[in-house]
């Protein structure tokens, strides 16, 4: 299905969602990068197998002149905060 719409941002977004479960594609002009680059932001847990699978698939789906700059993983952590003071 992605090959039919290959070269479009929506094809890359759909691939990201299918492989990572959740994620967002940021084009170069959205984050101040170099032309024809893009980043992927996700909170997925990546294994070597997932990374290898995604790397192969993205080459067939992305625009030929576009280059992936990075996959940024964002996670939210919650923990109690403790503060100690000694005099």
C-alpha positions in Angstrom: 0.0 0.0 0.0 2.8 2.4 0.8 4.6 1.8 -2.5 1.5 3.1 -4.3 1.9 6.5 -2.6 5.7 6.4 -2.3 7.4 9.7 -2.2 4.7 11.5 -0.2 4.9 12.6 3.4 1.7 10.7 4.1 3.2 7.5 3.0 6.2 8.0 5.4 3.7 8.9 8.2 1.7 5.7 7.6 4.8 3.6 7.6 6.0 5.2 10.9 2.6 4.4 12.5 2.6 0.8 11.2 6.2 0.0 12.3 6.5 2.1 15.5 2.8 2.2 16.6 3.0 5.9 17.1 5.2 8.7 15.7 5.3 11.9 13.8 7.4 13.0 10.8 8.9 16.5 11.0 10.1 18.1 7.7 13.3 20.1 7.7 11.5 23.5 7.6 9.5 22.5 10.8 12.6 22.2 12.9 15.1 24.4 11.1 17.1 21.7 9.4 18.8 21.4 6.1 16.6 21.2 2.9 15.4 17.7 2.0 16.0 16.2 5.4 13.3 15.0 7.9 13.2 13.6 11.4 10.9 11.1 13.0 9.7 11.5 16.6 8.3 8.6 18.4 7.9 7.1 21.9 8.3 3.5 20.7 10.7 1.0 22.1 13.1 0.1 19.3 14.8 -3.2 18.9 17.6 -4.0 16.4 15.1 -6.0 14.4 12.6 -3.1 14.2 15.3 -0.6 13.2 16.6 -2.9 10.4 13.1 -3.5 9.1 12.3 0.2 9.2 15.5 1.2 7.5 14.8 -1.1 4.5 11.2 0.0 4.2 11.8 3.7 4.5 14.2 3.7 1.5 11.3 2.5 -0.7 8.7 4.8 0.7 10.4 8.2 1.1 11.0 10.7 -1.6 14.2 9.9 -3.5 15.7 13.3 -2.8 14.8 13.2 0.9 17.1 11.9 3.7 16.2 10.8 7.2 18.3 12.8 9.7 17.3 11.0 12.9 14.7 9.1 14.8 14.1 10.9 18.1 12.7 8.9 20.9 10.7 10.9 23.5 9.6 9.4 26.7 7.8 10.8 29.7 9.1 9.7 33.1 7.5 10.3 36.4 9.3 9.9 39.7 8.9 11.4 43.1 11.2 14.4 43.8 13.1 14.5 47.1 15.1 17.3 48.4 17.5 17.2 51.2 19.3 20.0 53.0 21.9 19.7 55.7 23.4 22.5 57.7 
